[in-house]
Amino acid sequence: APMALCLTGDTQLVLGDGSLRSIGSLAEEYTQDKEASYSVLTLNKEGRVVPGILHEPRKTRTMAEIVKVDFTGGESITCTPDHLFGLADGSYIRADRLRRDSELAPINGRTIKVHQVSGYGRADVYDAAVPGVENFLIGFKDSPYKVKVHNCAGGTGGGKALSVDTTI
C-alpha cells in the first residue's frame, strides 16, 4: 500500500483565492461530485507560492493514530506521525521527527517554528493529490502563517495516472 500521509478533517487548506477550507469538507463535497477539483496554493521549487490543482480529497483511514504539532504562535496541525512537512531546504521531515524550534519552509517571507509534537490519540484522517508539485499549503484562521506539507502519492489505485493531468 502506498504511504498514506494524512491530516485530520479540520485541517484548513489554503485555496487559490487565499481563503481556507477544511479538507474534511472538501472530501465530503468530492463524494457528491467525483469530477470536482480545487484550486489550492502550493510552493514551487523556487519556494514561491503558486496555484495548483487539488484532486481526490478523501478520507484515507478511520481512527488512525495521530500526533499534534504545536507551533510557537499557538497554531497547531493534527496528522498521522508519518505526514511530511516541508523544510526550508526543500526536503521533507516526518511529523514525529519535528523538534522544538524546527523551522519549516518559509512562505511569503514568514517562517513558522515548531513548539512541540505530542501524541494525540486517534481520529479519521484525510488526504488529497496535487499533481506536479506534490504539496499544498495549510493555513490557520487566526494566523498569517502557512505550512507546506507533502500530498499523497497519486490516487487510490484507480488506474488513473494523476501525474499526467494537464490542468495546470
C-alpha positions as protocol buffer text, in pm:
chain_id: "A"
residue {
  index: 1
  type: ALA
  ca { x: 0 y: 0 z: 0 }
}
residue {
  index: 2
  type: PRO
  ca { x: 128 y: 350 z: -75 }
}
residue {
  index: 3
  type: MET
  ca { x: 224 y: 564 z: 218 }
}
residue {
  index: 4
  type: ALA
  ca { x: -89 y: 746 z: 332 }
}
residue {
  index: 5
  type: LEU
  ca { x: 23 y: 1079 z: 468 }
}
residue {
  index: 6
  type: CYS
  ca { x: -287 y: 1208 z: 632 }
}
residue {
  index: 7
  type: LEU
  ca { x: -440 y: 1504 z: 811 }
}
residue {
  index: 8
  type: THR
  ca { x: -743 y: 1531 z: 1037 }
}
residue {
  index: 9
  type: GLY
  ca { x: -1061 y: 1661 z: 872 }
}
residue {
  index: 10
  type: ASP
  ca { x: -1047 y: 2003 z: 1040 }
}
residue {
  index: 11
  type: THR
  ca { x: -713 y: 2088 z: 873 }
}
residue {
  index: 12
  type: GLN
  ca { x: -753 y: 2413 z: 675 }
}
residue {
  index: 13
  type: LEU
  ca { x: -619 y: 2411 z: 319 }
}
residue {
  index: 14
  type: VAL
  ca { x: -535 y: 2743 z: 151 }
}
residue {
  index: 15
  type: LEU
  ca { x: -746 y: 2776 z: -164 }
}
residue {
  index: 16
  type: GLY
  ca { x: -633 y: 2960 z: -475 }
}
residue {
  index: 17
  type: ASP
  ca { x: -807 y: 3281 z: -366 }
}
residue {
  index: 18
  type: GLY
  ca { x: -637 y: 3270 z: -27 }
}
residue {
  index: 19
  type: SER
  ca { x: -946 y: 3156 z: 164 }
}
residue {
  index: 20
  type: LEU
  ca { x: -942 y: 2848 z: 388 }
}
residue {
  index: 21
  type: ARG
  ca { x: -1145 y: 2526 z: 360 }
}
residue {
  index: 22
  type: SER
  ca { x: -1119 y: 2216 z: 573 }
}
residue {
  index: 23
  type: ILE
  ca { x: -1000 y: 1902 z: 397 }
}
residue {
  index: 24
  type: GLY
  ca { x: -1295 y: 1720 z: 555 }
}
residue {
  index: 25
  type: SER
  ca { x: -1549 y: 1948 z: 387 }
}
residue {
  index: 26
  type: LEU
  ca { x: -1368 y: 1917 z: 52 }
}
residue {
  index: 27
  type: ALA
  ca { x: -1374 y: 1537 z: 85 }
}
residue {
  index: 28
  type: GLU
  ca { x: -1745 y: 1541 z: 163 }
}
residue {
  index: 29
  type: GLU
  ca { x: -1812 y: 1756 z: -144 }
}
residue {
  index: 30
  type: TYR
  ca { x: -1595 y: 1528 z: -356 }
}
residue {
  index: 31
  type: THR
  ca { x: -1801 y: 1222 z: -262 }
}
residue {
  index: 32
  type: GLN
  ca { x: -2102 y: 1402 z: -420 }
}
residue {
  index: 33
  type: ASP
  ca { x: -1912 y: 1514 z: -731 }
}
residue {
  index: 34
  type: LYS
  ca { x: -1621 y: 1296 z: -843 }
}
residue {
  index: 35
  type: GLU
  ca { x: -1531 y: 1546 z: -1118 }
}
residue {
  index: 36
  type: ALA
  ca { x: -1462 y: 1820 z: -866 }
}
residue {
  index: 37
  type: SER
  ca { x: -1114 y: 1967 z: -841 }
}
residue {
  index: 38
  type: TYR
  ca { x: -1000 y: 2265 z: -638 }
}
residue {
  index: 39
  type: SER
  ca { x: -752 y: 2546 z: -688 }
}
residue {
  index: 40
  type: VAL
  ca { x: -511 y: 2549 z: -394 }
}
residue {
  index: 41
  type: LEU
  ca { x: -188 y: 2731 z: -312 }
}
residue {
  index: 42
  type: THR
  ca { x: 139 y: 2536 z: -329 }
}
residue {
  index: 43
  type: LEU
  ca { x: 512 y: 2610 z: -318 }
}
residue {
  index: 44
  type: ASN
  ca { x: 714 y: 2566 z: -636 }
}
residue {
  index: 45
  type: LYS
  ca { x: 1075 y: 2451 z: -644 }
}
residue {
  index: 46
  type: GLU
  ca { x: 1196 y: 2811 z: -607 }
}
residue {
  index: 47
  type: GLY
  ca { x: 992 y: 2845 z: -288 }
}
residue {
  index: 48
  type: ARG
  ca { x: 735 y: 3077 z: -445 }
}
residue {
  index: 49
  type: VAL
  ca { x: 364 y: 3045 z: -379 }
}
residue {
  index: 50
  type: VAL
  ca { x: 185 y: 2930 z: -696 }
}
residue {
  index: 51
  type: PRO
  ca { x: -161 y: 2783 z: -765 }
}
residue {
  index: 52
  type: GLY
  ca { x: -205 y: 2410 z: -808 }
}
residue {
  index: 53
  type: ILE
  ca { x: -500 y: 2180 z: -868 }
}
residue {
  index: 54
  type: LEU
  ca { x: -608 y: 1953 z: -584 }
}
residue {
  index: 55
  type: HIS
  ca { x: -774 y: 1623 z: -678 }
}
residue {
  index: 56
  type: GLU
  ca { x: -941 y: 1342 z: -486 }
}
residue {
  index: 57
  type: PRO
  ca { x: -975 y: 1488 z: -136 }
}
residue {
  index: 58
  type: ARG
  ca { x: -1088 y: 1182 z: 60 }
}
residue {
  index: 59
  type: LYS
  ca { x: -1090 y: 1002 z: 388 }
}
residue {
  index: 60
  type: THR
  ca { x: -794 y: 765 z: 385 }
}
residue {
  index: 61
  type: ARG
  ca { x: -810 y: 597 z: 725 }
}
residue {
  index: 62
  type: THR
  ca { x: -1057 y: 569 z: 1011 }
}
residue {
  index: 63
  type: MET
  ca { x: -935 y: 606 z: 1367 }
}
residue {
  index: 64
  type: ALA
  ca { x: -569 y: 635 z: 1271 }
}
residue {
  index: 65
  type: GLU
  ca { x: -304 y: 716 z: 1529 }
}
residue {
  index: 66
  type: ILE
  ca { x: -233 y: 1089 z: 1518 }
}
residue {
  index: 67
  type: VAL
  ca { x: 7 y: 1345 z: 1661 }
}
residue {
  index: 68
  type: LYS
  ca { x: -44 y: 1714 z: 1730 }
}
residue {
  index: 69
  type: VAL
  ca { x: 219 y: 1956 z: 1602 }
}
residue {
  index: 70
  type: ASP
  ca { x: 207 y: 2279 z: 1801 }
}
residue {
  index: 71
  type: PHE
  ca { x: 378 y: 2591 z: 1667 }
}
residue {
  index: 72
  type: THR
  ca { x: 526 y: 2877 z: 1868 }
}
residue {
  index: 73
  type: GLY
  ca { x: 244 y: 3117 z: 1772 }
}
residue {
  index: 74
  type: GLY
  ca { x: -27 y: 2887 z: 1908 }
}
residue {
  index: 75
  type: GLU
  ca { x: -117 y: 2731 z: 1572 }
}
residue {
  index: 76
  type: SER
  ca { x: -145 y: 2353 z: 1551 }
}
residue {
  index: 77
  type: ILE
  ca { x: -189 y: 2072 z: 1297 }
}
residue {
  index: 78
  type: THR
  ca { x: -311 y: 1721 z: 1379 }
}
residue {
  index: 79
  type: CYS
  ca { x: -194 y: 1449 z: 1142 }
}
residue {
  index: 80
  type: THR
  ca { x: -52 y: 1098 z: 1117 }
}
residue {
  index: 81
  type: PRO
  ca { x: 304 y: 1061 z: 1258 }
}
residue {
  index: 82
  type: ASP
  ca { x: 440 y: 997 z: 906 }
}
residue {
  index: 83
  type: HIS
  ca { x: 292 y: 1310 z: 747 }
}
residue {
  index: 84
  type: LEU
  ca { x: 570 y: 1504 z: 574 }
}
residue {
  index: 85
  type: PHE
  ca { x: 633 y: 1871 z: 647 }
}
residue {
  index: 86
  type: GLY
  ca { x: 837 y: 2091 z: 411 }
}
residue {
  index: 87
  type: LEU
  ca { x: 1166 y: 2237 z: 533 }
}
residue {
  index: 88
  type: ALA
  ca { x: 1346 y: 2547 z: 407 }
}
residue {
  index: 89
  type: ASP
  ca { x: 1596 y: 2344 z: 201 }
}
residue {
  index: 90
  type: GLY
  ca { x: 1316 y: 2178 z: 1 }
}
residue {
  index: 91
  type: SER
  ca { x: 1337 y: 1845 z: 185 }
}
residue {
  index: 92
  type: TYR
  ca { x: 1064 y: 1693 z: 399 }
}
residue {
  index: 93
  type: ILE
  ca { x: 1056 y: 1562 z: 755 }
}
residue {
  index: 94
  type: ARG
  ca { x: 804 y: 1334 z: 926 }
}
residue {
  index: 95
  type: ALA
  ca { x: 575 y: 1499 z: 1181 }
}
residue {
  index: 96
  type: ASP
  ca { x: 706 y: 1273 z: 1458 }
}
residue {
  index: 97
  type: ARG
  ca { x: 1067 y: 1381 z: 1386 }
}
residue {
  index: 98
  type: LEU
  ca { x: 999 y: 1753 z: 1422 }
}
residue {
  index: 99
  type: ARG
  ca { x: 1163 y: 1902 z: 1730 }
}
residue {
  index: 100
  type: ARG
  ca { x: 1119 y: 2218 z: 1936 }
}
residue {
  index: 101
  type: ASP
  ca { x: 1239 y: 2514 z: 1726 }
}
residue {
  index: 102
  type: SER
  ca { x: 1239 y: 2314 z: 1399 }
}
residue {
  index: 103
  type: GLU
  ca { x: 1188 y: 2576 z: 1127 }
}
residue {
  index: 104
  type: LEU
  ca { x: 958 y: 2492 z: 837 }
}
residue {
  index: 105
  type: ALA
  ca { x: 975 y: 2621 z: 479 }
}
residue {
  index: 106
  type: PRO
  ca { x: 933 y: 2999 z: 472 }
}
residue {
  index: 107
  type: ILE
  ca { x: 613 y: 3108 z: 295 }
}
residue {
  index: 108
  type: ASN
  ca { x: 580 y: 3470 z: 179 }
}
residue {
  index: 109
  type: GLY
  ca { x: 881 y: 3551 z: 395 }
}
residue {
  index: 110
  type: ARG
  ca { x: 732 y: 3407 z: 715 }
}
residue {
  index: 111
  type: THR
  ca { x: 897 y: 3108 z: 883 }
}
residue {
  index: 112
  type: ILE
  ca { x: 689 y: 2912 z: 1133 }
}
residue {
  index: 113
  type: LYS
  ca { x: 866 y: 2733 z: 1419 }
}
residue {
  index: 114
  type: VAL
  ca { x: 766 y: 2415 z: 1599 }
}
residue {
  index: 115
  type: HIS
  ca { x: 693 y: 2434 z: 1972 }
}
residue {
  index: 116
  type: GLN
  ca { x: 630 y: 2063 z: 2038 }
}
residue {
  index: 117
  type: VAL
  ca { x: 492 y: 1740 z: 1892 }
}
residue {
  index: 118
  type: SER
  ca { x: 279 y: 1512 z: 2107 }
}
residue {
  index: 119
  type: GLY
  ca { x: 65 y: 1201 z: 2074 }
}
residue {
  index: 120
  type: TYR
  ca { x: -299 y: 1295 z: 2025 }
}
residue {
  index: 121
  type: GLY
  ca { x: -499 y: 974 z: 2026 }
}
residue {
  index: 122
  type: ARG
  ca { x: -689 y: 860 z: 1718 }
}
residue {
  index: 123
  type: ALA
  ca { x: -903 y: 1023 z: 1450 }
}
residue {
  index: 124
  type: ASP
  ca { x: -1032 y: 979 z: 1097 }
}
residue {
  index: 125
  type: VAL
  ca { x: -778 y: 1122 z: 855 }
}
residue {
  index: 126
  type: TYR
  ca { x: -782 y: 1263 z: 503 }
}
residue {
  index: 127
  type: ASP
  ca { x: -555 y: 1339 z: 211 }
}
residue {
  index: 128
  type: ALA
  ca { x: -561 y: 1463 z: -148 }
}
residue {
  index: 129
  type: ALA
  ca { x: -333 y: 1478 z: -452 }
}
residue {
  index: 130
  type: VAL
  ca { x: -177 y: 1783 z: -617 }
}
residue {
  index: 131
  type: PRO
  ca { x: -16 y: 1657 z: -939 }
}
residue {
  index: 132
  type: GLY
  ca { x: 307 y: 1818 z: -1049 }
}
residue {
  index: 133
  type: VAL
  ca { x: 402 y: 1999 z: -729 }
}
residue {
  index: 134
  type: GLU
  ca { x: 322 y: 1726 z: -473 }
}
residue {
  index: 135
  type: ASN
  ca { x: 249 y: 1972 z: -193 }
}
residue {
  index: 136
  type: PHE
  ca { x: -17 y: 2206 z: -65 }
}
residue {
  index: 137
  type: LEU
  ca { x: -34 y: 2477 z: 197 }
}
residue {
  index: 138
  type: ILE
  ca { x: -215 y: 2459 z: 529 }
}
residue {
  index: 139
  type: GLY
  ca { x: -341 y: 2781 z: 685 }
}
residue {
  index: 140
  type: PHE
  ca { x: -487 y: 2889 z: 1018 }
}
residue {
  index: 141
  type: LYS
  ca { x: -792 y: 3103 z: 1087 }
}
residue {
  index: 142
  type: ASP
  ca { x: -622 y: 3348 z: 1322 }
}
residue {
  index: 143
  type: SER
  ca { x: -266 y: 3348 z: 1196 }
}
residue {
  index: 144
  type: PRO
  ca { x: -82 y: 3479 z: 888 }
}
residue {
  index: 145
  type: TYR
  ca { x: 149 y: 3175 z: 889 }
}
residue {
  index: 146
  type: LYS
  ca { x: 121 y: 2886 z: 645 }
}
residue {
  index: 147
  type: VAL
  ca { x: 272 y: 2537 z: 642 }
}
residue {
  index: 148
  type: LYS
  ca { x: 387 y: 2335 z: 339 }
}
residue {
  index: 149
  type: VAL
  ca { x: 302 y: 1964 z: 356 }
}
residue {
  index: 150
  type: HIS
  ca { x: 353 y: 1680 z: 111 }
}
residue {
  index: 151
  type: ASN
  ca { x: 46 y: 1535 z: -55 }
}
residue {
  index: 152
  type: CYS
  ca { x: -26 y: 1167 z: -101 }
}
residue {
  index: 153
  type: ALA
  ca { x: 148 y: 977 z: -378 }
}
residue {
  index: 154
  type: GLY
  ca { x: -104 y: 963 z: -659 }
}
residue {
  index: 155
  type: GLY
  ca { x: -461 y: 838 z: -629 }
}
residue {
  index: 156
  type: THR
  ca { x: -625 y: 544 z: -464 }
}
residue {
  index: 157
  type: GLY
  ca { x: -508 y: 294 z: -724 }
}
residue {
  index: 158
  type: GLY
  ca { x: -798 y: 353 z: -959 }
}
residue {
  index: 159
  type: GLY
  ca { x: -567 y: 321 z: -1258 }
}
residue {
  index: 160
  type: LYS
  ca { x: -572 y: 690 z: -1349 }
}
residue {
  index: 161
  type: ALA
  ca { x: -223 y: 839 z: -1353 }
}
residue {
  index: 162
  type: LEU
  ca { x: -296 y: 1176 z: -1199 }
}
residue {
  index: 163
  type: SER
  ca { x: 55 y: 1293 z: -1274 }
}
residue {
  index: 164
  type: VAL
  ca { x: -27 y: 1331 z: -1645 }
}
residue {
  index: 165
  type: ASP
  ca { x: -312 y: 1570 z: -1570 }
}
residue {
  index: 166
  type: THR
  ca { x: -290 y: 1875 z: -1793 }
}
residue {
  index: 167
  type: THR
  ca { x: -492 y: 2123 z: -1582 }
}
residue {
  index: 168
  type: ILE
  ca { x: -202 y: 2342 z: -1473 }
}
